[in-house]
Amino acid sequence: MTYTLYDTAHNIFIRPLQVSDVEALLAIRLNTRKAYEPFEPKRAEAFYTLHEQRQLILSREEDRLLDRAYMFGIFTSDAELIGQVTISNVVRGVGQYADVGYLIDLIHQGKGYMTAALGLALQYAFEALRLHRVQAVILPINQPSRRVLEKSGFQREGVARRFLRINDQWQDHETFAILEEEYLDLYSQQKDPPSI
């Protein structure tokens, strides 16, 4: 199943990553490796290979089929892959929530693309997946990510102590979330809302 969501105001779109995107995805991972190292788990060298990135795409495709996770590439209007946004750890039943994570190539930071792509991912989460809540955790020092979340309507909820092992150390993380009704209120006020 292929589906694409567009943000015409920012000239980007998101769609599920495919094996044909593996070289571009690896290039982004290599370009951002040093800059994102303080904010990510320590990765084995093998992670930065075509084989492992292909396996990541294939495993996320299986996750999508099982309604566990959805990994999208972020593309410019000329189909250049510039980043990724993932809805993961989908919980159904009485929870109806998921986590979101994202990254963008360094040369495309500060242009509003990440906020626009997150808006598209939220559209998919709330309108297609019918989730009630989407949450994110970030390191307190990650100010660019905080700005993306706040501009996207996420509310800070608190601190999860020693929540994830980042760069080989257990680190506190700030928790943020947006609820379905908050998303609907925020995005209904926009002049050019995202479209499928």
Steps between C-alpha positions, in 0.01 A plus 500: 500500500643838396372829632641849485414808706579849370572837657480736204583807709846356572537301176560170676330165521538186708454140395610163638866435442568227243806287432568720197564788747777319684798685348348841570406393854855381568639829366283693748608272785865554412454878459329534838697242696726735696240771552235258631736280703434687829124436461485136385583156634855387429493321164719215378711579191286254303199734542665737253496253210264442210422153631384621843302792362328261257420270794358798690269589212388135464437461873296821507295369207423189706417726799256693279323182397466407868385853599806550723688783326496722192824645359470783248761670289486878475539615139526837328268569207771373262503165688829551686505307829592745775393325820282249675209501746382184676187419694598205720399290799133516400274398790140403433223398741432753773820695420482598130835683501843488339845657516648723231861561406665686215820622339587731214817549300707785637487713184119508523472603866338831584275512192179379663513161326518295817203674659302459177591130477405443863164664425448249218596210727251626758234515232566135423511405868172667592300474179612168348614306807232658723740545793406700808851617596844536345798547730869579470798508734806719453813582690468833684797637304333431163358847440439463123284192562314680778415783259367253241277334760371828641424642153314175424271541802666258743476582870784435744385253765802445718828315534552127466801429723786300347257399226723392209860396461644770274866503404559220752348688797153486653356844438199695624254592224228760479164357399269676255162397360216617281145370527260444211276792598803732527616393155153556353474844661848609388487372144140610433620858548769478233431652160677225304462179704692188395327283241510134405 
